[in-house]
């Protein structure tokens, strides 16, 4: 499996895990996750899988975010390797803070392969 595919799948898995139990609204430009029961919990109210590239798509996404998250004091966009550079640039130009994360992936061993530690 290619490293790029593995990283993308890891982010998809994390986003899916974070979205469990919350309202999810999927659109072509992004996925919106929210939980009105927990308005101050960032991991219950976020936007992920952003694919908006041009100025009109990006502006539309921000307008949708303002509607979906009306009344919340934050907007959290979760970065992934497929987020368009144009959208990431807009976040930076608008002054959004960047929190870096480390994503760990455990690769399964192939059948029949073992090390001396397994004995």
N, C-alpha and C positions, 0 to 999 in steps of 0.2 A: 504494500500500500504506500502510495506517495505521501511524503511528509505534509504537503499542502492539504491533501484530502484528510489526513489524520487531524490536523489542526482545525480545519473547518468542522469536522464531525465532533471534535471535542467541544467547540463553542456551541454547536447545535444542541448537544447533550446538556450543557450547563444552562442554556437558555430555556430548554424544555423543563429541566428540573426546577428552575426558579419560577417558571410560570404555573407549575402544578398548584391547583386549588384556587387560582385567581382567574378573573375574567380575561379572556384573550380575544383580541380583535386582529385578524390577519388581513392585511391589504398588500397589494403588489409592491408598495414602496417600503413597508416596514410591518413589524408585529408590535402591537400595543398591549401591554399587560398591566392590569390594574386591580386593586382591591380596595373598595371604598371603606371597608372595615379597618384598614390599616393605612391611613393617608400619609403618615410620616415614615413608613418603612420603604426605603428606596428599593429593596429587592422584591417588593410586592407591587411596585408602580414604576414601570420602565418601558423603554422602547428598544427593540433589538431587531436584528436581521434587516437593517436599513439598506435599501437598494436605490434610494433617490439619487440621481446623478446631475440632472440639469437644474437650472435656477427655478423653473416653475415647479418641478417635482419637489425640490427641497423646501420651497416656500409653502407648498400645499401640505407637506409633512409637518412642518412647524405649526401651521394653522390647525391641523387635526390634533396634534399633541396638545395645543392650548385648549381645544374643546374637550378632549378625553380626560385631561388632567386638570380641568378647571377647579380652582380652589386649593390645589396643592401648591406648596411653596417650592417645589423642585421639578426639574425635568432631568431624568437620567437616561442617557443613550448608552447602550452596551456595545462596545466596539467588537468587531469580528473581522477576520481577514478579507471578507468579501465586501466590507463597507466601502463605498466609492470614496476616492480621495477628495472629490469635490465636496462631499458631505462632511467629511472629517475636517477639511479646511474651513468650512462654514462654522463648525463648532468652535474651532480655535479662534476664528475672527470674532465670534460672538462672546468670547471670554469663558467658555465652559471649562471647568477644571478637568484634569485628566488623572484618573486613578489607575495605576498600573497593577496588573494581577499576574500571578504565576499560575499557569494551568498545568497540572500534572496528568500524565496519561500512563496507565499501566498496560503494557503490551502482554498478551497471553503468550505463554511458551508454546512452541510447536509440539504436537503430539510426538512422543518418543524421545524428546530431547530432555536431558536432565544434566544437572551439575553434580559435583561431588558433595555439595551441601545437602542434596536431596536424599542421600543414602543414610 
